């Protein structure tokens, strides 16, 4: 119970909402990169593997860029 109380005092509602919104944005980015690379995929099994690899790389890059943007925005807002 003490851990729950200390955690609740240390993490405010603002931090919680920023974390939830980041998770939602990251999920959307992963879904969009998977859909994009899936639609660009050809019919062979090797093309599917290449598309999956490309989707993972695209998602990772998009997450890094969006996380950097979140960091800049939250820093400017003083959150």
mmCIF file of the N, C-alpha and C atoms, coordinates in Angstrom:
data_MODEL
# 
_entry.id   MODEL 
# 
loop_
_atom_site.group_PDB 
_atom_site.id 
_atom_site.type_symbol 
_atom_site.label_atom_id 
_atom_site.label_alt_id 
_atom_site.label_comp_id 
_atom_site.label_asym_id 
_atom_site.label_entity_id 
_atom_site.label_seq_id 
_atom_site.pdbx_PDB_ins_code 
_atom_site.Cartn_x 
_atom_site.Cartn_y 
_atom_site.Cartn_z 
_atom_site.occupancy 
_atom_site.B_iso_or_equiv 
_atom_site.pdbx_formal_charge 
_atom_site.auth_seq_id 
_atom_site.auth_comp_id 
_atom_site.auth_asym_id 
_atom_site.auth_atom_id 
_atom_site.pdbx_PDB_model_num 
ATOM 1   N N  . UNK A 1 1  ? 0.832  -1.194  0.000   1.00 0.00 ? 1  UNK A N  1 
ATOM 2   C CA . UNK A 1 1  ? 0.000  0.000   0.000   1.00 0.00 ? 1  UNK A CA 1 
ATOM 3   C C  . UNK A 1 1  ? 0.877  1.259   0.000   1.00 0.00 ? 1  UNK A C  1 
ATOM 4   N N  . UNK A 1 2  ? 1.998  1.183   0.713   1.00 0.00 ? 2  UNK A N  1 
ATOM 5   C CA . UNK A 1 2  ? 2.899  2.337   0.777   1.00 0.00 ? 2  UNK A CA 1 
ATOM 6   C C  . UNK A 1 2  ? 3.471  2.657   -0.605  1.00 0.00 ? 2  UNK A C  1 
ATOM 7   N N  . UNK A 1 3  ? 3.823  1.608   -1.364  1.00 0.00 ? 3  UNK A N  1 
ATOM 8   C CA . UNK A 1 3  ? 4.335  1.817   -2.725  1.00 0.00 ? 3  UNK A CA 1 
ATOM 9   C C  . UNK A 1 3  ? 3.300  2.537   -3.584  1.00 0.00 ? 3  UNK A C  1 
ATOM 10  N N  . UNK A 1 4  ? 2.055  2.119   -3.495  1.00 0.00 ? 4  UNK A N  1 
ATOM 11  C CA . UNK A 1 4  ? 0.985  2.761   -4.266  1.00 0.00 ? 4  UNK A CA 1 
ATOM 12  C C  . UNK A 1 4  ? 0.846  4.225   -3.880  1.00 0.00 ? 4  UNK A C  1 
ATOM 13  N N  . UNK A 1 5  ? 0.881  4.531   -2.602  1.00 0.00 ? 5  UNK A N  1 
ATOM 14  C CA . UNK A 1 5  ? 0.738  5.916   -2.144  1.00 0.00 ? 5  UNK A CA 1 
ATOM 15  C C  . UNK A 1 5  ? 1.907  6.783   -2.608  1.00 0.00 ? 5  UNK A C  1 
ATOM 16  N N  . UNK A 1 6  ? 3.126  6.265   -2.502  1.00 0.00 ? 6  UNK A N  1 
ATOM 17  C CA . UNK A 1 6  ? 4.296  7.032   -2.930  1.00 0.00 ? 6  UNK A CA 1 
ATOM 18  C C  . UNK A 1 6  ? 4.294  7.257   -4.445  1.00 0.00 ? 6  UNK A C  1 
ATOM 19  N N  . UNK A 1 7  ? 3.880  6.237   -5.191  1.00 0.00 ? 7  UNK A N  1 
ATOM 20  C CA . UNK A 1 7  ? 3.813  6.366   -6.645  1.00 0.00 ? 7  UNK A CA 1 
ATOM 21  C C  . UNK A 1 7  ? 2.773  7.396   -7.047  1.00 0.00 ? 7  UNK A C  1 
ATOM 22  N N  . UNK A 1 8  ? 1.642  7.365   -6.390  1.00 0.00 ? 8  UNK A N  1 
ATOM 23  C CA . UNK A 1 8  ? 0.582  8.326   -6.689  1.00 0.00 ? 8  UNK A CA 1 
ATOM 24  C C  . UNK A 1 8  ? 1.024  9.755   -6.387  1.00 0.00 ? 8  UNK A C  1 
ATOM 25  N N  . UNK A 1 9  ? 1.812  9.948   -5.342  1.00 0.00 ? 9  UNK A N  1 
ATOM 26  C CA . UNK A 1 9  ? 2.299  11.290  -5.017  1.00 0.00 ? 9  UNK A CA 1 
ATOM 27  C C  . UNK A 1 9  ? 3.394  11.745  -5.970  1.00 0.00 ? 9  UNK A C  1 
ATOM 28  N N  . UNK A 1 10 ? 4.218  10.801  -6.440  1.00 0.00 ? 10 UNK A N  1 
ATOM 29  C CA . UNK A 1 10 ? 5.348  11.162  -7.297  1.00 0.00 ? 10 UNK A CA 1 
ATOM 30  C C  . UNK A 1 10 ? 4.921  11.440  -8.734  1.00 0.00 ? 10 UNK A C  1 
ATOM 31  N N  . UNK A 1 11 ? 3.899  10.751  -9.200  1.00 0.00 ? 11 UNK A N  1 
ATOM 32  C CA . UNK A 1 11 ? 3.468  10.894  -10.591 1.00 0.00 ? 11 UNK A CA 1 
ATOM 33  C C  . UNK A 1 11 ? 2.135  11.627  -10.619 1.00 0.00 ? 11 UNK A C  1 
ATOM 34  N N  . UNK A 1 12 ? 2.156  12.805  -11.216 1.00 0.00 ? 12 UNK A N  1 
ATOM 35  C CA . UNK A 1 12 ? 0.938  13.582  -11.311 1.00 0.00 ? 12 UNK A CA 1 
ATOM 36  C C  . UNK A 1 12 ? 0.085  13.167  -12.493 1.00 0.00 ? 12 UNK A C  1 
ATOM 37  N N  . UNK A 1 13 ? -1.089 13.719  -12.555 1.00 0.00 ? 13 UNK A N  1 
ATOM 38  C CA . UNK A 1 13 ? -2.018 13.424  -13.635 1.00 0.00 ? 13 UNK A CA 1 
ATOM 39  C C  . UNK A 1 13 ? -1.448 13.853  -14.978 1.00 0.00 ? 13 UNK A C  1 
ATOM 40  N N  . UNK A 1 14 ? -0.714 14.951  -15.005 1.00 0.00 ? 14 UNK A N  1 
ATOM 41  C CA . UNK A 1 14 ? -0.126 15.440  -16.251 1.00 0.00 ? 14 UNK A CA 1 
ATOM 42  C C  . UNK A 1 14 ? 0.861  14.429  -16.816 1.00 0.00 ? 14 UNK A C  1 
ATOM 43  N N  . UNK A 1 15 ? 1.735  13.901  -15.963 1.00 0.00 ? 15 UNK A N  1 
ATOM 44  C CA . UNK A 1 15 ? 2.713  12.909  -16.412 1.00 0.00 ? 15 UNK A CA 1 
ATOM 45  C C  . UNK A 1 15 ? 2.014  11.645  -16.914 1.00 0.00 ? 15 UNK A C  1 
ATOM 46  N N  . UNK A 1 16 ? 0.968  11.254  -16.229 1.00 0.00 ? 16 UNK A N  1 
ATOM 47  C CA . UNK A 1 16 ? 0.222  10.074  -16.638 1.00 0.00 ? 16 UNK A CA 1 
ATOM 48  C C  . UNK A 1 16 ? -0.410 10.286  -18.012 1.00 0.00 ? 16 UNK A C  1 
ATOM 49  N N  . UNK A 1 17 ? -1.016 11.440  -18.231 1.00 0.00 ? 17 UNK A N  1 
ATOM 50  C CA . UNK A 1 17 ? -1.671 11.717  -19.512 1.00 0.00 ? 17 UNK A CA 1 
ATOM 51  C C  . UNK A 1 17 ? -0.666 11.840  -20.654 1.00 0.00 ? 17 UNK A C  1 
ATOM 52  N N  . UNK A 1 18 ? 0.499  12.417  -20.375 1.00 0.00 ? 18 UNK A N  1 
ATOM 53  C CA . UNK A 1 18 ? 1.544  12.490  -21.397 1.00 0.00 ? 18 UNK A CA 1 
ATOM 54  C C  . UNK A 1 18 ? 1.999  11.083  -21.774 1.00 0.00 ? 18 UNK A C  1 
ATOM 55  N N  . UNK A 1 19 ? 2.169  10.210  -20.793 1.00 0.00 ? 19 UNK A N  1 
ATOM 56  C CA . UNK A 1 19 ? 2.571  8.832   -21.064 1.00 0.00 ? 19 UNK A CA 1 
ATOM 57  C C  . UNK A 1 19 ? 1.533  8.071   -21.860 1.00 0.00 ? 19 UNK A C  1 
ATOM 58  N N  . UNK A 1 20 ? 0.282  8.238   -21.527 1.00 0.00 ? 20 UNK A N  1 
ATOM 59  C CA . UNK A 1 20 ? -0.796 7.569   -22.265 1.00 0.00 ? 20 UNK A CA 1 
ATOM 60  C C  . UNK A 1 20 ? -0.869 8.086   -23.699 1.00 0.00 ? 20 UNK A C  1 
ATOM 61  N N  . UNK A 1 21 ? -0.724 9.394   -23.877 1.00 0.00 ? 21 UNK A N  1 
ATOM 62  C CA . UNK A 1 21 ? -0.791 9.948   -25.238 1.00 0.00 ? 21 UNK A CA 1 
ATOM 63  C C  . UNK A 1 21 ? 0.405  9.500   -26.068 1.00 0.00 ? 21 UNK A C  1 
ATOM 64  N N  . UNK A 1 22 ? 1.592  9.400   -25.455 1.00 0.00 ? 22 UNK A N  1 
ATOM 65  C CA . UNK A 1 22 ? 2.754  8.894   -26.179 1.00 0.00 ? 22 UNK A CA 1 
ATOM 66  C C  . UNK A 1 22 ? 2.523  7.457   -26.614 1.00 0.00 ? 22 UNK A C  1 
ATOM 67  N N  . UNK A 1 23 ? 1.967  6.643   -25.749 1.00 0.00 ? 23 UNK A N  1 
ATOM 68  C CA . UNK A 1 23 ? 1.694  5.246   -26.100 1.00 0.00 ? 23 UNK A CA 1 
ATOM 69  C C  . UNK A 1 23 ? 0.714  5.158   -27.264 1.00 0.00 ? 23 UNK A C  1 
ATOM 70  N N  . UNK A 1 24 ? -0.291 6.002   -27.254 1.00 0.00 ? 24 UNK A N  1 
ATOM 71  C CA . UNK A 1 24 ? -1.271 5.999   -28.346 1.00 0.00 ? 24 UNK A CA 1 
ATOM 72  C C  . UNK A 1 24 ? -0.625 6.424   -29.661 1.00 0.00 ? 24 UNK A C  1 
ATOM 73  N N  . UNK A 1 25 ? 0.204  7.443   -29.609 1.00 0.00 ? 25 UNK A N  1 
ATOM 74  C CA . UNK A 1 25 ? 0.881  7.912   -30.825 1.00 0.00 ? 25 UNK A CA 1 
ATOM 75  C C  . UNK A 1 25 ? 1.822  6.832   -31.349 1.00 0.00 ? 25 UNK A C  1 
ATOM 76  N N  . UNK A 1 26 ? 2.555  6.189   -30.457 1.00 0.00 ? 26 UNK A N  1 
ATOM 77  C CA . UNK A 1 26 ? 3.474  5.131   -30.884 1.00 0.00 ? 26 UNK A CA 1 
ATOM 78  C C  . UNK A 1 26 ? 2.705  3.982   -31.525 1.00 0.00 ? 26 UNK A C  1 
ATOM 79  N N  . UNK A 1 27 ? 1.576  3.622   -30.962 1.00 0.00 ? 27 UNK A N  1 
ATOM 80  C CA . UNK A 1 27 ? 0.753  2.558   -31.540 1.00 0.00 ? 27 UNK A CA 1 
ATOM 81  C C  . UNK A 1 27 ? 0.257  2.905   -32.921 1.00 0.00 ? 27 UNK A C  1 
ATOM 82  N N  . UNK A 1 28 ? -0.164 4.146   -33.107 1.00 0.00 ? 28 UNK A N  1 
ATOM 83  C CA . UNK A 1 28 ? -0.638 4.593   -34.422 1.00 0.00 ? 28 UNK A CA 1 
ATOM 84  C C  . UNK A 1 28 ? 0.511  4.570   -35.428 1.00 0.00 ? 28 UNK A C  1 
ATOM 85  N N  . UNK A 1 29 ? 1.692  4.990   -35.006 1.00 0.00 ? 29 UNK A N  1 
ATOM 86  C CA . UNK A 1 29 ? 2.838  4.988   -35.910 1.00 0.00 ? 29 UNK A CA 1 
ATOM 87  C C  . UNK A 1 29 ? 3.214  3.573   -36.344 1.00 0.00 ? 29 UNK A C  1 
ATOM 88  N N  . UNK A 1 30 ? 3.180  2.630   -35.418 1.00 0.00 ? 30 UNK A N  1 
ATOM 89  C CA . UNK A 1 30 ? 3.478  1.236   -35.750 1.00 0.00 ? 30 UNK A CA 1 
ATOM 90  C C  . UNK A 1 30 ? 2.432  0.692   -36.723 1.00 0.00 ? 30 UNK A C  1 
ATOM 91  N N  . UNK A 1 31 ? 1.169  0.985   -36.454 1.00 0.00 ? 31 UNK A N  1 
ATOM 92  C CA . UNK A 1 31 ? 0.097  0.507   -37.332 1.00 0.00 ? 31 UNK A CA 1 
ATOM 93  C C  . UNK A 1 31 ? 0.212  1.115   -38.729 1.00 0.00 ? 31 UNK A C  1 
ATOM 94  N N  . UNK A 1 32 ? 0.478  2.396   -38.803 1.00 0.00 ? 32 UNK A N  1 
ATOM 95  C CA . UNK A 1 32 ? 0.592  3.048   -40.106 1.00 0.00 ? 32 UNK A CA 1 
ATOM 96  C C  . UNK A 1 32 ? 1.787  2.540   -40.901 1.00 0.00 ? 32 UNK A C  1 
ATOM 97  N N  . UNK A 1 33 ? 2.915  2.326   -40.232 1.00 0.00 ? 33 UNK A N  1 
ATOM 98  C CA . UNK A 1 33 ? 4.084  1.825   -40.963 1.00 0.00 ? 33 UNK A CA 1 
ATOM 99  C C  . UNK A 1 33 ? 3.853  0.401   -41.438 1.00 0.00 ? 33 UNK A C  1 
ATOM 100 N N  . UNK A 1 34 ? 3.191  -0.416  -40.632 1.00 0.00 ? 34 UNK A N  1 
ATOM 101 C CA . UNK A 1 34 ? 2.870  -1.775  -41.054 1.00 0.00 ? 34 UNK A CA 1 
ATOM 102 C C  . UNK A 1 34 ? 1.917  -1.794  -42.235 1.00 0.00 ? 34 UNK A C  1 
ATOM 103 N N  . UNK A 1 35 ? 0.909  -0.949  -42.200 1.00 0.00 ? 35 UNK A N  1 
ATOM 104 C CA . UNK A 1 35 ? -0.047 -0.878  -43.313 1.00 0.00 ? 35 UNK A CA 1 
ATOM 105 C C  . UNK A 1 35 ? 0.621  -0.351  -44.575 1.00 0.00 ? 35 UNK A C  1 
ATOM 106 N N  . UNK A 1 36 ? 1.443  0.671   -44.438 1.00 0.00 ? 36 UNK A N  1 
ATOM 107 C CA . UNK A 1 36 ? 2.117  1.246   -45.594 1.00 0.00 ? 36 UNK A CA 1 
ATOM 108 C C  . UNK A 1 36 ? 3.001  0.216   -46.273 1.00 0.00 ? 36 UNK A C  1 
ATOM 109 N N  . UNK A 1 37 ? 3.850  -0.434  -45.491 1.00 0.00 ? 37 UNK A N  1 
ATOM 110 C CA . UNK A 1 37 ? 4.771  -1.416  -46.077 1.00 0.00 ? 37 UNK A CA 1 
ATOM 111 C C  . UNK A 1 37 ? 4.020  -2.658  -46.544 1.00 0.00 ? 37 UNK A C  1 
ATOM 112 N N  . UNK A 1 38 ? 2.927  -3.004  -45.919 1.00 0.00 ? 38 UNK A N  1 
ATOM 113 C CA . UNK A 1 38 ? 2.127  -4.133  -46.372 1.00 0.00 ? 38 UNK A CA 1 
ATOM 114 C C  . UNK A 1 38 ? 1.480  -3.876  -47.718 1.00 0.00 ? 38 UNK A C  1 
ATOM 115 N N  . UNK A 1 39 ? 1.024  -2.640  -47.923 1.00 0.00 ? 39 UNK A N  1 
ATOM 116 C CA . UNK A 1 39 ? 0.417  -2.306  -49.210 1.00 0.00 ? 39 UNK A CA 1 
ATOM 117 C C  . UNK A 1 39 ? 1.458  -2.210  -50.317 1.00 0.00 ? 39 UNK A C  1 
ATOM 118 N N  . UNK A 1 40 ? 2.694  -1.925  -49.976 1.00 0.00 ? 40 UNK A N  1 
ATOM 119 C CA . UNK A 1 40 ? 3.758  -1.840  -50.967 1.00 0.00 ? 40 UNK A CA 1 
ATOM 120 C C  . UNK A 1 40 ? 4.386  -3.201  -51.265 1.00 0.00 ? 40 UNK A C  1 
ATOM 121 N N  . UNK A 1 41 ? 3.978  -4.214  -50.550 1.00 0.00 ? 41 UNK A N  1 
ATOM 122 C CA . UNK A 1 41 ? 4.576  -5.537  -50.662 1.00 0.00 ? 41 UNK A CA 1 
ATOM 123 C C  . UNK A 1 41 ? 4.159  -6.227  -51.970 1.00 0.00 ? 41 UNK A C  1 
ATOM 124 N N  . UNK A 1 42 ? 5.076  -7.021  -52.490 1.00 0.00 ? 42 UNK A N  1 
ATOM 125 C CA . UNK A 1 42 ? 4.772  -7.818  -53.672 1.00 0.00 ? 42 UNK A CA 1 
ATOM 126 C C  . UNK A 1 42 ? 4.251  -9.182  -53.243 1.00 0.00 ? 42 UNK A C  1 
ATOM 127 N N  . UNK A 1 43 ? 4.110  -10.112 -54.182 1.00 0.00 ? 43 UNK A N  1 
ATOM 128 C CA . UNK A 1 43 ? 3.442  -11.376 -53.902 1.00 0.00 ? 43 UNK A CA 1 
ATOM 129 C C  . UNK A 1 43 ? 4.360  -12.505 -53.444 1.00 0.00 ? 43 UNK A C  1 
ATOM 130 N N  . UNK A 1 44 ? 5.649  -12.377 -53.519 1.00 0.00 ? 44 UNK A N  1 
ATOM 131 C CA . UNK A 1 44 ? 6.528  -13.480 -53.150 1.00 0.00 ? 44 UNK A CA 1 
ATOM 132 C C  . UNK A 1 44 ? 6.789  -13.492 -51.639 1.00 0.00 ? 44 UNK A C  1 
ATOM 133 N N  . UNK A 1 45 ? 7.217  -14.645 -51.152 1.00 0.00 ? 45 UNK A N  1 
ATOM 134 C CA . UNK A 1 45 ? 7.470  -14.758 -49.712 1.00 0.00 ? 45 UNK A CA 1 
ATOM 135 C C  . UNK A 1 45 ? 8.684  -13.938 -49.289 1.00 0.00 ? 45 UNK A C  1 
ATOM 136 N N  . UNK A 1 46 ? 9.657  -13.805 -50.153 1.00 0.00 ? 46 UNK A N  1 
ATOM 137 C CA . UNK A 1 46 ? 10.812 -12.977 -49.802 1.00 0.00 ? 46 UNK A CA 1 
ATOM 138 C C  . UNK A 1 46 ? 10.421 -11.500 -49.729 1.00 0.00 ? 46 UNK A C  1 
ATOM 139 N N  . UNK A 1 47 ? 9.486  -11.087 -50.576 1.00 0.00 ? 47 UNK A N  1 
ATOM 140 C CA . UNK A 1 47 ? 9.016  -9.700  -50.541 1.00 0.00 ? 47 UNK A CA 1 
ATOM 141 C C  . UNK A 1 47 ? 8.267  -9.414  -49.247 1.00 0.00 ? 47 UNK A C  1 
ATOM 142 N N  . UNK A 1 48 ? 7.566  -10.419 -48.733 1.00 0.00 ? 48 UNK A N  1 
ATOM 143 C CA . UNK A 1 48 ? 6.858  -10.243 -47.460 1.00 0.00 ? 48 UNK A CA 1 
ATOM 144 C C  . UNK A 1 48 ? 7.863  -10.033 -46.325 1.00 0.00 ? 48 UNK A C  1 
ATOM 145 N N  . UNK A 1 49 ? 8.943  -10.825 -46.331 1.00 0.00 ? 49 UNK A N  1 
ATOM 146 C CA . UNK A 1 49 ? 9.985  -10.651 -45.318 1.00 0.00 ? 49 UNK A CA 1 
ATOM 147 C C  . UNK A 1 49 ? 10.655 -9.298  -45.393 1.00 0.00 ? 49 UNK A C  1 
ATOM 148 N N  . UNK A 1 50 ? 10.929 -8.853  -46.608 1.00 0.00 ? 50 UNK A N  1 
ATOM 149 C CA . UNK A 1 50 ? 11.530 -7.531  -46.783 1.00 0.00 ? 50 UNK A CA 1 
ATOM 150 C C  . UNK A 1 50 ? 10.571 -6.424  -46.342 1.00 0.00 ? 50 UNK A C  1 
ATOM 151 N N  . UNK A 1 51 ? 9.295  -6.592  -46.629 1.00 0.00 ? 51 UNK A N  1 
ATOM 152 C CA . UNK A 1 51 ? 8.301  -5.595  -46.220 1.00 0.00 ? 51 UNK A CA 1 
ATOM 153 C C  . UNK A 1 51 ? 8.175  -5.549  -44.703 1.00 0.00 ? 51 UNK A C  1 
ATOM 154 N N  . UNK A 1 52 ? 8.223  -6.705  -44.059 1.00 0.00 ? 52 UNK A N  1 
ATOM 155 C CA . UNK A 1 52 ? 8.145  -6.738  -42.590 1.00 0.00 ? 52 UNK A CA 1 
ATOM 156 C C  . UNK A 1 52 ? 9.359  -6.059  -41.974 1.00 0.00 ? 52 UNK A C  1 
ATOM 157 N N  . UNK A 1 53 ? 10.538 -6.349  -42.517 1.00 0.00 ? 53 UNK A N  1 
ATOM 158 C CA . UNK A 1 53 ? 11.757 -5.701  -42.013 1.00 0.00 ? 53 UNK A CA 1 
ATOM 159 C C  . UNK A 1 53 ? 11.685 -4.196  -42.216 1.00 0.00 ? 53 UNK A C  1 
ATOM 160 N N  . UNK A 1 54 ? 11.228 -3.783  -43.375 1.00 0.00 ? 54 UNK A N  1 
ATOM 161 C CA . UNK A 1 54 ? 11.100 -2.360  -43.668 1.00 0.00 ? 54 UNK A CA 1 
ATOM 162 C C  . UNK A 1 54 ? 10.077 -1.693  -42.761 1.00 0.00 ? 54 UNK A C  1 
ATOM 163 N N  . UNK A 1 55 ? 8.992  -2.394  -42.445 1.00 0.00 ? 55 UNK A N  1 
ATOM 164 C CA . UNK A 1 55 ? 7.976  -1.837  -41.552 1.00 0.00 ? 55 UNK A CA 1 
ATOM 165 C C  . UNK A 1 55 ? 8.535  -1.637  -40.150 1.00 0.00 ? 55 UNK A C  1 
ATOM 166 N N  . UNK A 1 56 ? 9.330  -2.593  -39.678 1.00 0.00 ? 56 UNK A N  1 
ATOM 167 C CA . UNK A 1 56 ? 9.922  -2.473  -38.343 1.00 0.00 ? 56 UNK A CA 1 
ATOM 168 C C  . UNK A 1 56 ? 10.883 -1.295  -38.294 1.00 0.00 ? 56 UNK A C  1 
ATOM 169 N N  . UNK A 1 57 ? 11.731 -1.171  -39.301 1.00 0.00 ? 57 UNK A N  1 
ATOM 170 C CA . UNK A 1 57 ? 12.690 -0.061  -39.332 1.00 0.00 ? 57 UNK A CA 1 
ATOM 171 C C  . UNK A 1 57 ? 11.961 1.274   -39.420 1.00 0.00 ? 57 UNK A C  1 
ATOM 172 N N  . UNK A 1 58 ? 10.945 1.341   -40.263 1.00 0.00 ? 58 UNK A N  1 
ATOM 173 C CA . UNK A 1 58 ? 10.162 2.571   -40.400 1.00 0.00 ? 58 UNK A CA 1 
ATOM 174 C C  . UNK A 1 58 ? 9.491  2.943   -39.084 1.00 0.00 ? 58 UNK A C  1 
ATOM 175 N N  . UNK A 1 59 ? 8.924  1.958   -38.398 1.00 0.00 ? 59 UNK A N  1 
ATOM 176 C CA . UNK A 1 59 ? 8.256  2.223   -37.128 1.00 0.00 ? 59 UNK A CA 1 
ATOM 177 C C  . UNK A 1 59 ? 9.240  2.701   -36.073 1.00 0.00 ? 59 UNK A C  1 
ATOM 178 N N  . UNK A 1 60 ? 10.418 2.078   -36.010 1.00 0.00 ? 60 UNK A N  1 
ATOM 179 C CA . UNK A 1 60 ? 11.414 2.482   -35.014 1.00 0.00 ? 60 UNK A CA 1 
ATOM 180 C C  . UNK A 1 60 ? 11.874 3.915   -35.247 1.00 0.00 ? 60 UNK A C  1 
ATOM 181 N N  . UNK A 1 61 ? 12.130 4.256   -36.497 1.00 0.00 ? 61 UNK A N  1 
ATOM 182 C CA . UNK A 1 61 ? 12.554 5.627   -36.809 1.00 0.00 ? 61 UNK A CA 1 
ATOM 183 C C  . UNK A 1 61 ? 11.446 6.622   -36.468 1.00 0.00 ? 61 UNK A C  1 
ATOM 184 N N  . UNK A 1 62 ? 10.208 6.287   -36.815 1.00 0.00 ? 62 UNK A N  1 
ATOM 185 C CA . UNK A 1 62 ? 9.088  7.184   -36.517 1.00 0.00 ? 62 UNK A CA 1 
ATOM 186 C C  . UNK A 1 62 ? 8.903  7.354   -35.009 1.00 0.00 ? 62 UNK A C  1 
ATOM 187 N N  . UNK A 1 63 ? 9.079  6.291   -34.248 1.00 0.00 ? 63 UNK A N  1 
ATOM 188 C CA . UNK A 1 63 ? 8.951  6.384   -32.795 1.00 0.00 ? 63 UNK A CA 1 
ATOM 189 C C  . UNK A 1 63 ? 10.052 7.255   -32.207 1.00 0.00 ? 63 UNK A C  1 
ATOM 190 N N  . UNK A 1 64 ? 11.273 7.103   -32.705 1.00 0.00 ? 64 UNK A N  1 
ATOM 191 C CA . UNK A 1 64 ? 12.376 7.930   -32.190 1.00 0.00 ? 64 UNK A CA 1 
ATOM 192 C C  . UNK A 1 64 ? 12.131 9.404   -32.481 1.00 0.00 ? 64 UNK A C  1 
ATOM 193 N N  . UNK A 1 65 ? 11.685 9.702   -33.696 1.00 0.00 ? 65 UNK A N  1 
ATOM 194 C CA . UNK A 1 65 ? 11.426 11.103  -34.066 1.00 0.00 ? 65 UNK A CA 1 
ATOM 195 C C  . UNK A 1 65 ? 10.274 11.675  -33.240 1.00 0.00 ? 65 UNK A C  1 
ATOM 196 N N  . UNK A 1 66 ? 9.186  10.906  -33.094 1.00 0.00 ? 66 UNK A N  1 
ATOM 197 C CA . UNK A 1 66 ? 8.046  11.419  -32.331 1.00 0.00 ? 66 UNK A CA 1 
ATOM 198 C C  . UNK A 1 66 ? 8.379  11.547  -30.849 1.00 0.00 ? 66 UNK A C  1 
ATOM 199 N N  . UNK A 1 67 ? 9.203  10.645  -30.321 1.00 0.00 ? 67 UNK A N  1 
ATOM 200 C CA . UNK A 1 67 ? 9.616  10.762  -28.922 1.00 0.00 ? 67 UNK A CA 1 
ATOM 201 C C  . UNK A 1 67 ? 10.473 12.004  -28.716 1.00 0.00 ? 67 UNK A C  1 
ATOM 202 N N  . UNK A 1 68 ? 11.317 12.319  -29.688 1.00 0.00 ? 68 UNK A N  1 
ATOM 203 C CA . UNK A 1 68 ? 12.105 13.550  -29.606 1.00 0.00 ? 68 UNK A CA 1 
ATOM 204 C C  . UNK A 1 68 ? 11.201 14.775  -29.628 1.00 0.00 ? 68 UNK A C  1 
ATOM 205 N N  . UNK A 1 69 ? 10.179 14.736  -30.486 1.00 0.00 ? 69 UNK A N  1 
ATOM 206 C CA . UNK A 1 69 ? 9.229  15.857  -30.520 1.00 0.00 ? 69 UNK A CA 1 
ATOM 207 C C  . UNK A 1 69 ? 8.478  15.997  -29.204 1.00 0.00 ? 69 UNK A C  1 
ATOM 208 N N  . UNK A 1 70 ? 8.065  14.861  -28.631 1.00 0.00 ? 70 UNK A N  1 
ATOM 209 C CA . UNK A 1 70 ? 7.411  14.909  -27.331 1.00 0.00 ? 70 UNK A CA 1 
ATOM 210 C C  . UNK A 1 70 ? 8.340  15.505  -26.279 1.00 0.00 ? 70 UNK A C  1 
ATOM 211 N N  . UNK A 1 71 ? 9.613  15.137  -26.322 1.00 0.00 ? 71 UNK A N  1 
ATOM 212 C CA . UNK A 1 71 ? 10.572 15.656  -25.345 1.00 0.00 ? 71 UNK A CA 1 
ATOM 213 C C  . UNK A 1 71 ? 10.735 17.161  -25.465 1.00 0.00 ? 71 UNK A C  1 
ATOM 214 N N  . UNK A 1 72 ? 10.824 17.654  -26.697 1.00 0.00 ? 72 UNK A N  1 
ATOM 215 C CA . UNK A 1 72 ? 10.971 19.095  -26.904 1.00 0.00 ? 72 UNK A CA 1 
ATOM 216 C C  . UNK A 1 72 ? 9.716  19.826  -26.447 1.00 0.00 ? 72 UNK A C  1 
ATOM 217 N N  . UNK A 1 73 ? 8.554  19.301  -26.814 1.00 0.00 ? 73 UNK A N  1 
ATOM 218 C CA . UNK A 1 73 ? 7.302  19.973  -26.466 1.00 0.00 ? 73 UNK A CA 1 
ATOM 219 C C  . UNK A 1 73 ? 7.092  19.982  -24.953 1.00 0.00 ? 73 UNK A C  1 
ATOM 220 N N  . UNK A 1 74 ? 7.287  18.841  -24.295 1.00 0.00 ? 74 UNK A N  1 
ATOM 221 C CA . UNK A 1 74 ? 7.086  18.804  -22.846 1.00 0.00 ? 74 UNK A CA 1 
ATOM 222 C C  . UNK A 1 74 ? 8.122  19.640  -22.109 1.00 0.00 ? 74 UNK A C  1 
ATOM 223 N N  . UNK A 1 75 ? 9.331  19.721  -22.667 1.00 0.00 ? 75 UNK A N  1 
ATOM 224 C CA . UNK A 1 75 ? 10.349 20.565  -22.046 1.00 0.00 ? 75 UNK A CA 1 
ATOM 225 C C  . UNK A 1 75 ? 9.977  22.042  -22.174 1.00 0.00 ? 75 UNK A C  1 
ATOM 226 N N  . UNK A 1 76 ? 9.474  22.436  -23.342 1.00 0.00 ? 76 UNK A N  1 
ATOM 227 C CA . UNK A 1 76 ? 9.071  23.832  -23.533 1.00 0.00 ? 76 UNK A CA 1 
ATOM 228 C C  . UNK A 1 76 ? 7.872  24.198  -22.656 1.00 0.00 ? 76 UNK A C  1 
ATOM 229 N N  . UNK A 1 77 ? 6.984  23.223  -22.442 1.00 0.00 ? 77 UNK A N  1 
ATOM 230 C CA . UNK A 1 77 ? 5.828  23.475  -21.594 1.00 0.00 ? 77 UNK A CA 1 
ATOM 231 C C  . UNK A 1 77 ? 6.140  23.353  -20.105 1.00 0.00 ? 77 UNK A C  1 
ATOM 232 N N  . UNK A 1 78 ? 7.321  22.841  -19.800 1.00 0.00 ? 78 UNK A N  1 
ATOM 233 C CA . UNK A 1 78 ? 7.717  22.698  -18.397 1.00 0.00 ? 78 UNK A CA 1 
ATOM 234 C C  . UNK A 1 78 ? 7.039  21.538  -17.699 1.00 0.00 ? 78 UNK A C  1 
ATOM 235 N N  . UNK A 1 79 ? 6.701  20.511  -18.439 1.00 0.00 ? 79 UNK A N  1 
ATOM 236 C CA . UNK A 1 79 ? 6.039  19.336  -17.874 1.00 0.00 ? 79 UNK A CA 1 
ATOM 237 C C  . UNK A 1 79 ? 7.075  18.330  -17.454 1.00 0.00 ? 79 UNK A C  1 
# 
